[in-house]
Amino acid sequence: MFGVPSIEERIKKAQHNVDVYKSELDKAVHNVKRYQGCLNKELSRVGELSLLKDVRDGKLLVLDLESMEPARIAFL
């Protein structure tokens, strides 16, 4: 019939849609992994800064490994 796509055409179109959606999903998964990596780096940095603040505030004692005396820490 004129204007009505054949079964084969519909199957091809559906397969094309599946391929497009799979590609989009793969991109989204890649972005989520990338953003998770960035978040992990930021959380690690926040942990480092919190540790430095605790040392500065005297809440945490850092010892020199050789002498086991309180370590002198130079802060930037």
N, C-alpha and C positions, 0 to 999 in steps of 0.2 A: 504494500500500500504506500501511497505517496505521503511523505511527511512523518511516517511512523518508523522509528529506528528498528532495525532488525535485532534479533536476540544477540547475534554476534557483536553488533555495534554496542549494545547495552553492556555486554560482558566486558568488551574492551574499555569502555568508559568507566565501568566500575573498577576494573583492575588499575586503570590510570589513577582514579581517585584514591585507591588503597596505597599505591606507590607514593602519591603526593602526601597523604596523611602520615605514612611511615617516615618519609623524609622530614616532615615537620616535627614529628615526635622525636626522631633522632637528634635534631637540632636542639629541641627543648631539653632533652636529657643531657646533652653535652653542656648546655648553658647552666643547668642546675648543678652539674658536677663542678663546673668552673666557678660558679658563685659560691658553692660550698667550700671549695679550696680557698677562695678569698676570705670567706667568713672565718675559716679555721685559722688563717694567718692573723686576722684582726683579733680574734679571741686570744691567740697566743701572745700577741703584742700587749693586749690589755692585761693578761696575766703577768707578763714581765714588768709592766709599769706598776701594777699593784704590789708586786714583790719589792721593787725599788722603793716605793712609798713606805711599805712596812719597815724596811731597813732604815730609811731616813727618819721615820717617826720613832725608832727605837723599839718597835714591836717584834723585831726579828733580829737575833744575834747571829752575825756571820763570823765564823772562825777561820783564821789562817790555818791551812792544812799542815804546815810544817811546825809552827810553834803552838798551835791550838789556843792562841791569844785572839781576842777580838780583832777582826781585820779592819784595816783602814780602807775605806771605799771612796774613790774619787767620783763625784757626781758631775755630770755635764751641766 
